[in-house]
Amino acid sequence: MAFFERQDNLNHLNSLSNWFDLIFREIAVVQTQINQKNGFWIFQRHIYSQEELLKSPILNKIDAMTQNIGYNLQSWAQYGKLHKETQEFYIKKRDEVSSKLEKTHEMIAQRQPTWWEQSGAFFLGATQHILENLPLMIELISITRRRFPGLGKQLLSGMKSVNKLLPGSK
């Protein structure tokens, strides 16, 4: 290999190495975000939801970086500047990135919710159930008021008499 060809190859290897190092650092950031929590004791919750992690701007950045690396390799190949050593290095690092991203996605998918998140999901489900059935309850109250018109007035007058018994009421 001529001196200039060897120098091009070293430059390409150095560039690829720097880009992949940056990608691996970004993957490590996402992996640390997976289990980050705030709160105290049973009130802990994950800072990032699974959906936020999967749609993370960092993962989008990694995708953009890998596309740029691919474009550069295509350009080097097009101009006859892609050496076998550089191509092998790229394939090795590409496979490492793929493996680390798969592991990261698995970690996100398998993350267990905190106690507070589980409880919150229960209360959210209960609230959602009530709200879904609320129109039915309003309809039942409306039918009851139409069938028994005096019942509403009796309930309201009963509330007024209870209010008079409360401290601070006039």
N, CA, C and O of each residue as an XYZ file, in Angstrom:
680
protein
N       0.852     -1.171      0.000
C       0.000      0.000      0.000
C       0.898      1.235      0.000
O       1.847      1.318      0.780
N       0.600      2.182     -0.868
C       1.396      3.404     -0.952
C       1.162      4.259      0.287
O       0.179      4.084      1.006
N       2.072      5.172      0.516
C       2.016      6.012      1.713
C       0.686      6.760      1.813
O       0.060      6.771      2.873
N       0.258      7.380      0.725
C      -0.968      8.180      0.770
C      -2.214      7.312      0.962
O      -3.165      7.705      1.638
N      -2.188      6.134      0.358
C      -3.301      5.209      0.561
C      -3.368      4.761      2.014
O      -4.440      4.690      2.615
N      -2.204      4.464      2.558
C      -2.141      4.047      3.975
C      -2.617      5.176      4.872
O      -3.323      4.938      5.852
N      -2.231      6.408      4.541
C      -2.650      7.574      5.331
C      -4.167      7.760      5.246
O      -4.808      8.051      6.257
N      -4.753      7.596      4.047
C      -6.213      7.672      3.885
C      -6.896      6.614      4.743
O      -7.879      6.896      5.428
N      -6.369      5.401      4.698
C      -6.944      4.303      5.466
C      -6.892      4.621      6.961
O      -7.881      4.423      7.667
N      -5.756      5.109      7.449
C      -5.633      5.472      8.866
C      -6.597      6.589      9.243
O      -7.195      6.559     10.319
N      -6.749      7.566      8.368
C      -7.703      8.654      8.620
C      -9.125      8.125      8.687
O      -9.904      8.520      9.555
N      -9.458      7.234      7.772
C     -10.798      6.662      7.762
C     -11.042      5.827      9.020
O     -12.103      5.924      9.638
N     -10.061      5.012      9.395
C     -10.189      4.201     10.615
C     -10.329      5.094     11.844
O     -11.136      4.812     12.730
N      -9.554      6.157     11.899
C      -9.624      7.092     13.019
C     -10.992      7.773     13.075
O     -11.574      7.913     14.150
N     -11.503      8.195     11.919
C     -12.835      8.828     11.865
C     -13.915      7.855     12.320
O     -14.776      8.201     13.129
N     -13.858      6.625     11.787
C     -14.851      5.625     12.179
C     -14.779      5.334     13.671
O     -15.805      5.229     14.342
N     -13.569      5.205     14.182
C     -13.390      4.919     15.598
C     -14.004      6.032     16.452
O     -14.680      5.748     17.440
N     -13.777      7.278     16.084
C     -14.347      8.409     16.825
C     -15.866      8.413     16.770
O     -16.527      8.650     17.782
N     -16.423      8.152     15.589
C     -17.879      8.148     15.443
C     -18.507      7.031     16.272
O     -19.507      7.238     16.960
N     -17.905      5.844     16.194
C     -18.459      4.722     16.953
C     -18.304      4.933     18.457
O     -19.177      4.538     19.231
N     -17.197      5.553     18.877
C     -17.039      5.869     20.306
C     -18.172      6.782     20.773
O     -18.734      6.588     21.851
N     -18.495      7.768     19.956
C     -19.594      8.682     20.291
C     -20.923      7.933     20.356
O     -21.730      8.173     21.255
N     -21.148      7.043     19.422
C     -22.390      6.256     19.412
C     -22.485      5.408     20.677
O     -23.543      5.346     21.302
N     -21.386      4.753     21.058
C     -21.402      3.912     22.260
C     -21.646      4.741     23.520
O     -22.314      4.279     24.446
N     -21.111      5.956     23.562
C     -21.375      6.838     24.714
C     -22.852      7.218     24.774
O     -23.432      7.281     25.858
N     -23.450      7.467     23.638
C     -24.870      7.825     23.593
C     -25.746      6.638     24.017
O     -26.740      6.817     24.721
N     -25.379      5.449     23.593
C     -26.118      4.251     24.012
C     -26.024      4.097     25.524
O     -27.011      3.766     26.180
N     -24.837      4.337     26.077
C     -24.646      4.227     27.529
C     -25.525      5.241     28.266
O     -26.042      4.939     29.342
N     -25.699      6.431     27.703
C     -26.568      7.443     28.326
C     -28.003      6.922     28.384
O     -28.659      7.028     29.420
N     -28.488      6.364     27.288
C     -29.856      5.826     27.267
C     -29.986      4.690     28.273
O     -30.991      4.595     28.977
N     -28.972      3.826     28.345
C     -29.038      2.705     29.283
C     -29.083      3.185     30.731
O     -29.737      2.553     31.560
N     -28.413      4.276     31.053
C     -28.486      4.793     32.428
C     -29.838      5.440     32.692
O     -30.302      5.453     33.832
N     -30.476      5.977     31.660
C     -31.786      6.604     31.829
C     -32.876      5.571     32.108
O     -33.903      5.909     32.697
N     -32.677      4.343     31.704
C     -33.711      3.310     31.831
C     -34.158      3.145     33.279
O     -35.356      3.056     33.544
N     -33.236      3.105     34.201
C     -33.584      2.846     35.602
C     -33.480      4.068     36.497
O     -33.530      3.934     37.719
N     -33.336      5.248     35.926
C     -33.297      6.451     36.751
C     -34.677      6.695     37.350
O     -35.697      6.644     36.662
N     -34.675      6.961     38.659
C     -35.933      7.183     39.380
C     -35.828      8.458     40.191
O     -34.733      8.917     40.519
N     -36.972      9.019     40.507
C     -37.019     10.105     41.484
C     -38.126      9.780     42.473
O     -38.959      8.908     42.227
N     -38.124     10.477     43.571
C     -39.092     10.193     44.616
C     -38.417      9.464     45.756
O     -37.219      9.185     45.720
N     -39.198      9.166     46.755
C     -38.673      8.559     47.971
C     -39.492      7.334     48.343
O     -40.720      7.353     48.265
N     -38.820      6.286     48.740
C     -39.419      5.080     49.280
C     -40.438      4.493     48.316
O     -40.076      4.155     47.189
N     -41.717      4.356     48.722
C     -42.717      3.751     47.838
C     -43.232      4.742     46.794
O     -43.983      4.362     45.896
N     -42.834      5.997     46.909
C     -43.322      7.017     45.985
C     -42.372      7.219     44.805
O     -42.500      8.195     44.066
N     -41.418      6.299     44.625
C     -40.486      6.408     43.511
C     -41.187      6.115     42.194
O     -42.099      5.292     42.114
N     -40.735      6.810     41.178
C     -41.209      6.547     39.834
C     -40.059      6.762     38.875
O     -39.135      7.525     39.161
N     -40.115      6.094     37.742
C     -39.069      6.262     36.738
C     -39.164      7.662     36.133
O     -40.256      8.165     35.867
N     -38.038      8.262     35.929
C     -38.007      9.609     35.352
C     -38.491      9.560     33.905
O     -39.216     10.445     33.450
N     -38.080      8.517     33.194
C     -38.445      8.389     31.781
C     -39.380      7.192     31.602
O     -39.085      6.091     32.066
N     -40.496      7.413     30.935
C     -41.405      6.305     30.632
C     -40.762      5.437     29.546
O     -39.830      5.862     28.864
N     -41.271      4.234     29.402
C     -40.753      3.348     28.367
C     -40.949      3.976     26.988
O     -40.081      3.872     26.122
N     -42.077      4.616     26.797
C     -42.349      5.260     25.512
C     -41.357      6.392     25.246
O     -40.855      6.532     24.131
N     -41.076      7.205     26.282
C     -40.107      8.289     26.127
C     -38.724      7.742     25.787
O     -38.004      8.322     24.974
N     -38.359      6.637     26.403
C     -37.048      6.043     26.124
C     -36.979      5.516     24.687
O     -35.973      5.698     24.002
N     -38.048      4.867     24.242
C     -38.046      4.317     22.887
C     -38.072      5.409     21.819
O     -37.590      5.206     20.705
N     -38.635      6.560     22.163
C     -38.695      7.681     21.218
C     -37.662      8.750     21.567
O     -37.795      9.911     21.180
N     -36.643      8.343     22.297
C     -35.625      9.256     22.785
C     -34.916      9.999     21.648
O     -34.580      9.400     20.626
N     -34.694     11.292     21.827
C     -33.918     12.042     20.835
C     -32.503     11.466     20.696
O     -31.882     11.582     19.640
N     -32.005     10.853     21.755
C     -30.666     10.264     21.686
C     -30.658      9.093     20.703
O     -29.712      8.941     19.930
N     -31.705      8.268     20.727
C     -31.779      7.156     19.776
C     -31.912      7.687     18.344
O     -31.368      7.101     17.408
N     -32.632      8.790     18.182
C     -32.730      9.407     16.850
C     -31.365      9.924     16.404
O     -31.005      9.824     15.231
N     -30.618     10.472     17.348
C     -29.273     10.973     17.058
C     -28.361      9.822     16.642
O     -27.578      9.955     15.702
N     -28.463      8.696     17.341
C     -27.661      7.514     16.999
C     -28.009      7.049     15.590
O     -27.120      6.719     14.804
N     -29.285      7.025     15.273
C     -29.731      6.618     13.942
C     -29.140      7.537     12.875
O     -28.671      7.073     11.835
N     -29.167      8.839     13.139
C     -28.616      9.806     12.185
C     -27.104      9.609     12.031
O     -26.576      9.688     10.922
N     -26.414      9.354     13.142
C     -24.961      9.150     13.067
C     -24.627      7.892     12.253
O     -23.695      7.900     11.448
N     -25.388      6.818     12.466
C     -25.102      5.594     11.721
C     -25.390      5.782     10.231
O     -24.693      5.220      9.387
N     -26.409      6.567      9.912
C     -26.686      6.856      8.503
C     -25.542      7.655      7.884
O     -25.139      7.395      6.751
N     -25.022      8.628      8.633
C     -23.901      9.423      8.124
C     -22.663      8.559      7.900
O     -21.945      8.740      6.917
N     -22.418      7.628      8.805
C     -21.284      6.717      8.629
C     -21.485      5.909      7.349
O     -20.553      5.726      6.565
N     -22.702      5.432      7.149
C     -23.009      4.665      5.940
C     -22.792      5.481      4.677
O     -22.246      4.975      3.697
N     -23.219      6.749      4.691
C     -23.015      7.622      3.531
C     -21.523      7.814      3.263
O     -21.087      7.789      2.112
N     -20.740      8.007      4.328
C     -19.301      8.186      4.151
C     -18.655      6.939      3.557
O     -17.807      7.034      2.669
N     -19.058      5.770      4.051
C     -18.495      4.536      3.509
C     -18.846      4.374      2.031
O     -18.013      3.951      1.230
N     -20.071      4.710      1.681
C     -20.468      4.631      0.275
C     -19.625      5.577     -0.574
O     -19.202      5.228     -1.676
N     -19.389      6.763     -0.056
C     -18.581      7.749     -0.771
C     -17.147      7.247     -0.943
O     -16.580      7.335     -2.032
N     -16.566      6.720      0.139
C     -15.203      6.202      0.055
C     -15.126      5.067     -0.962
O     -14.177      4.989     -1.741
N     -16.130      4.189     -0.951
C     -16.153      3.058     -1.886
C     -16.297      3.560     -3.320
O     -15.658      3.036     -4.232
N     -17.127      4.562     -3.514
C     -17.375      5.111     -4.848
C     -16.092      5.687     -5.446
O     -15.865      5.591     -6.652
N     -15.261      6.281     -4.601
C     -14.027      6.893     -5.087
C     -12.816      5.978     -4.921
O     -11.675      6.418     -5.064
N     -13.070      4.701     -4.617
C     -11.990      3.742     -4.506
C     -11.114      3.947     -3.280
O      -9.958      3.525     -3.276
N     -11.629      4.575     -2.260
C     -10.854      4.879     -1.055
C     -11.227      3.991      0.140
O     -10.703      4.182      1.237
N     -12.119      3.032     -0.066
C     -12.530      2.154      1.031
C     -11.646      0.917      1.024
O     -11.729      0.079      0.126
N     -10.809      0.817      2.028
C      -9.885     -0.306      2.131
C     -10.546     -1.449      2.896
O     -11.474     -1.247      3.679
N     -10.046     -2.635      2.647
C     -10.609     -3.821      3.278
C     -10.556     -3.711      4.804
O     -11.513     -4.082      5.484
N      -9.467     -3.216      5.333
C      -9.302     -3.065      6.785
C     -10.375     -2.126      7.365
O     -10.937     -2.384      8.429
N     -10.636     -1.052      6.649
C     -11.653     -0.090      7.086
C     -13.035     -0.731      7.033
O     -13.841     -0.562      7.948
N     -13.301     -1.459      5.967
C     -14.597     -2.121      5.808
C     -14.806     -3.161      6.904
O     -15.901     -3.246      7.460
N     -13.793     -3.946      7.225
C     -13.902     -4.958      8.284
C     -14.127     -4.303      9.647
O     -14.916     -4.784     10.460
N     -13.417     -3.195      9.879
C     -13.597     -2.463     11.135
C     -15.035     -1.954     11.242
O     -15.667     -2.058     12.293
N     -15.539     -1.401     10.136
C     -16.915     -0.896     10.107
C     -17.907     -2.014     10.415
O     -18.806     -1.831     11.236
N     -17.756     -3.152      9.777
C     -18.692     -4.270      9.975
C     -18.675     -4.728     11.432
O     -19.724     -4.986     12.023
N     -17.482     -4.824     12.001
C     -17.351     -5.241     13.403
C     -18.077     -4.246     14.319
O     -18.853     -4.657     15.181
N     -17.833     -2.959     14.140
C     -18.446     -1.935     14.999
C     -19.949     -1.826     14.753
O     -20.721     -1.605     15.686
N     -20.357     -1.980     13.503
C     -21.790     -1.950     13.177
C     -22.526     -3.052     13.924
O     -23.608     -2.837     14.469
N     -21.923     -4.236     13.941
C     -22.539     -5.360     14.651
C     -22.587     -5.110     16.158
O     -23.555     -5.486     16.819
N     -21.542     -4.473     16.705
C     -21.533     -4.134     18.132
C     -22.643     -3.135     18.459
O     -23.329     -3.272     19.473
N     -22.817     -2.133     17.600
C     -23.882     -1.142     17.805
C     -25.236     -1.826     17.754
O     -26.099     -1.574     18.596
N     -25.420     -2.686     16.772
C     -26.693     -3.398     16.643
C     -26.982     -4.217     17.892
O     -28.103     -4.209     18.402
N     -25.971     -4.923     18.383
C     -26.131     -5.747     19.578
C     -26.471     -4.885     20.804
O     -27.363     -5.229     21.579
N     -25.764     -3.778     20.971
C     -26.017     -2.905     22.128
C     -27.401     -2.256     22.047
O     -28.064     -2.082     23.069
N     -27.836     -1.902     20.847
C     -29.178     -1.321     20.702
C     -30.258     -2.354     20.988
O     -31.273     -2.035     21.607
N     -30.047     -3.592     20.542
C     -31.005     -4.663     20.859
C     -31.090     -4.866     22.360
O     -32.180     -4.985     22.919
N     -29.936     -4.906     23.008
C     -29.900     -5.080     24.467
C     -30.615     -3.915     25.149
O     -31.354     -4.119     26.111
N     -30.400     -2.709     24.661
C     -31.038     -1.529     25.239
C     -32.549     -1.609     25.098
O     -33.273     -1.311     26.048
N     -33.037     -2.005     23.931
C     -34.482     -2.145     23.721
C     -35.068     -3.231     24.629
O     -36.173     -3.084     25.152
N     -34.323     -4.310     24.808
C     -34.781     -5.371     25.722
C     -34.854     -4.852     27.160
O     -35.811     -5.134     27.881
N     -33.840     -4.095     27.567
C     -33.827     -3.534     28.926
C     -35.036     -2.622     29.142
O     -35.650     -2.632     30.208
N     -35.365     -1.843     28.130
C     -36.513     -0.933     28.227
C     -37.804     -1.750     28.335
O     -38.647     -1.484     29.191
N     -37.945     -2.739     27.462
C     -39.174     -3.541     27.433
C     -39.360     -4.360     28.711
O     -40.490     -4.580     29.147
N     -38.255     -4.810     29.313
C     -38.349     -5.683     30.479
C     -38.300     -4.926     31.805
O     -38.367     -5.539     32.870
N     -38.186     -3.616     31.746
C     -38.106     -2.838     32.982
C     -39.397     -2.985     33.785
O     -40.497     -2.832     33.253
N     -39.242     -3.281     35.064
C     -40.392     -3.449     35.948
C     -40.846     -2.085     36.466
O     -40.010     -1.253     36.819
N     -42.156     -1.845     36.515
C     -42.633     -0.572     37.066
C     -42.399     -0.526     38.574
O     -42.348     -1.562     39.238
N     -42.259      0.671     39.096
C     -42.136      0.830     40.541
C     -43.494      0.577     41.177
O     -44.510      0.521     40.484
N     -43.509      0.425     42.491
C     -44.768      0.207     43.200
C     -45.719      1.371     42.921
O     -46.907      1.166     42.674
N     -45.195      2.571     42.961
C     -46.025      3.767     42.757
C     -46.606      3.783     41.354
O     -47.765      4.155     41.169
N     -45.816      3.383     40.361
C     -46.313      3.341     38.985
C     -47.400      2.283     38.833
O     -48.385      2.494     38.124
N     -47.219      1.144     39.500
C     -48.256      0.101     39.451
C     -49.538      0.586     40.107
O     -50.631      0.382     39.577
N     -49.402      1.229     41.263
C     -50.578      1.746     41.969
C     -51.240      2.836     41.157
O     -52.466      2.891     41.058
N     -50.433      3.701     40.579
C     -50.976      4.777     39.750
C     -51.743      4.228     38.569
O     -52.774      4.779     38.184
N     -51.244      3.136     37.986
C     -51.938      2.514     36.857
C     -53.298      1.982     37.299
O     -54.279      2.068     36.561
N     -53.346      1.426     38.520
C     -54.620      0.931     39.043
C     -55.611      2.083     39.196
O     -56.753      1.993     38.745
N     -55.163      3.180     39.844
C     -56.058      4.319     40.060
C     -56.437      4.986     38.751
O     -57.565      5.454     38.594
N     -55.507      5.033     37.814
C     -55.821      5.587     36.504
C     -56.885      4.742     35.814
O     -57.811      5.274     35.202
N     -56.747      3.419     35.915
C     -57.748      2.528     35.332
C     -59.106      2.694     35.985
O     -60.132      2.706     35.305
N     -59.115      2.825     37.326
C     -60.379      3.010     38.037
C     -61.022      4.338     37.638
O     -62.229      4.404     37.405
N     -60.218      5.383     37.562
C     -60.732      6.698     37.170
C     -61.272      6.649     35.751
O     -62.332      7.205     35.462
N     -60.545      5.986     34.872
C     -60.986      5.874     33.487
C     -62.315      5.116     33.412
O     -63.197      5.486     32.637
N     -62.457      4.080     34.199
C     -63.697      3.309     34.232
C     -64.856      4.186     34.702
O     -65.945      4.139     34.131
N     -64.622      4.977     35.733
C     -65.667      5.866     36.248
C     -66.055      6.889     35.188
O     -67.239      7.137     34.957
N     -65.050      7.482     34.543
C     -65.344      8.493     33.536
C     -66.065      7.917     32.327
O     -66.918      8.577     31.734
N     -65.721      6.682     31.964
C     -66.418      6.038     30.847
C     -67.876      5.779     31.196
O     -68.748      5.848     30.330
N     -68.141      5.482     32.465
C     -69.503      5.187     32.888
C     -70.245      6.414     33.395
O     -71.436      6.331     33.698
N     -69.571      7.542     33.492
C     -70.186      8.764     33.996
C     -71.405      9.194     33.174
O     -72.416      9.577     33.765
N     -71.355      9.149     31.846
C     -72.563      9.516     31.096
C     -73.762      8.649     31.475
O     -74.891      9.136     31.514
N     -73.524      7.374     31.751
C     -74.602      6.483     32.161
C     -75.165      6.930     33.517
O     -76.381      6.942     33.708
N     -74.284      7.298     34.456
C     -74.740      7.756     35.770
C     -75.540      9.053     35.652
O     -76.558      9.226     36.323
N     -75.078      9.950     34.804
C     -75.795     11.224     34.608
C     -77.165     10.954     34.007
O     -78.153     11.579     34.391
N     -77.223     10.028     33.069
C     -78.498      9.668     32.449
C     -79.452      9.079     33.492
O     -80.639      9.405     33.498
N     -78.939      8.212     34.377
C     -79.782      7.624     35.420
C     -80.307      8.703     36.374
O     -81.472      8.666     36.771
N     -79.469      9.645     36.735
C     -79.910     10.738     37.618
C     -80.981     11.566     36.924
O     -81.970     11.958     37.543
N     -80.782     11.829     35.643
C     -81.750     12.622     34.877
C     -83.102     11.904     34.809
O     -84.148     12.528     34.986
N     -83.078     10.606     34.554
C     -84.326      9.822     34.498
C     -85.008      9.842     35.863
O     -86.225     10.008     35.945
N     -84.231      9.674     36.938
C     -84.783      9.676     38.296
C     -85.437     11.024     38.591
O     -86.526     11.071     39.163
N     -84.787     12.109     38.208
C     -85.357     13.443     38.472
C     -86.649     13.658     37.682
O     -87.563     14.321     38.172
N     -86.737     13.112     36.474
C     -87.958     13.269     35.671
C     -89.099     12.454     36.265
O     -90.241     12.914     36.302
N     -88.798     11.258     36.723
C     -89.839     10.390     37.268
C     -90.280     10.830     38.653
O     -91.452     10.714     39.012
N     -89.327     11.338     39.430
C     -89.622     11.765     40.801
C     -89.168     13.204     40.972
O     -88.117     13.450     41.564
N     -89.938     14.160     40.465
C     -89.503     15.558     40.462
C     -89.252     16.111     41.870
O     -88.366     16.952     42.025
N     -89.957     15.698     42.859
C     -89.778     16.243     44.204
C     -88.529     15.708     44.886
O     -88.051     16.302     45.852
N     -87.998     14.603     44.401
C     -86.842     13.977     45.042
C     -85.628     14.898     45.005
O     -84.894     15.001     45.988
N     -85.419     15.555     43.897
C     -84.280     16.474     43.782
C     -84.390     17.615     44.768
O     -83.392     17.990     45.382
N     -85.589     18.184     44.939
C     -85.777     19.282     45.885
C     -85.560     18.797     47.312
O     -84.970     19.506     48.127
N     -86.035     17.591     47.617
C     -85.848     17.048     48.964
C     -84.363     16.849     49.268
O     -83.900     17.164     50.364
N     -83.623     16.326     48.292
C     -82.193     16.119     48.499
C     -81.477     17.447     48.712
O     -80.600     17.563     49.568
N     -81.867     18.456     47.913
C     -81.234     19.772     48.052
C     -81.582     20.410     49.390
O     -80.713     20.998     50.034
N     -82.848     20.304     49.825
C     -83.216     20.894     51.106
C     -82.523     20.157     52.251
O     -82.167     20.774     53.255
N     -82.328     18.840     52.111
C     -81.600     18.064     53.115
C     -80.160     18.538     53.210
O     -79.603     18.607     54.305
N     -79.549     18.865     52.074
C     -78.172     19.355     52.067
C     -78.093     20.708     52.762
O     -77.127     20.986     53.473
N     -79.111     21.555     52.560
C     -79.105     22.882     53.198
C     -79.197     22.738     54.703
O     -78.523     23.468     55.430
N     -80.032     21.795     55.200
C     -80.148     21.627     56.647
C     -78.865     21.066     57.240
O     -78.524     21.395     58.376
N     -78.136     20.217     56.490
C     -76.858     19.689     56.959
C     -75.839     20.817     57.010
O     -75.045     20.899     57.947
N     -75.859     21.681     56.008
C     -74.916     22.809     55.983
C     -75.102     23.709     57.208
O     -74.127     24.257     57.724
N     -76.334     23.865     57.673
C     -76.584     24.731     58.829
C     -75.957     24.168     60.081
O     -75.620     24.924     60.993
N     -75.788     22.847     60.152
C     -75.204     22.214     61.321
C     -73.692     22.299     61.361
O     -73.082     22.126     62.416
N     -73.081     22.566     60.206
C     -71.621     22.623     60.134
C     -71.096     23.888     60.803
O     -71.734     24.937     60.718
N     -69.935     23.807     61.473
C     -69.367     24.998     62.116
C     -69.041     26.053     61.078
O     -68.589     25.733     59.979
N     -69.268     27.303     61.422
C     -68.977     28.418     60.546
C     -70.106     28.719     59.566
O     -69.987     29.669     58.792
N     -71.200     27.949     59.565
C     -72.320     28.206     58.670
C     -73.300     29.151     59.353
O     -73.418     29.158     60.578
N     -73.993     29.937     58.561
C     -74.980     30.874     59.120
C     -76.376     30.358     58.903
O     -77.343     31.006     59.303
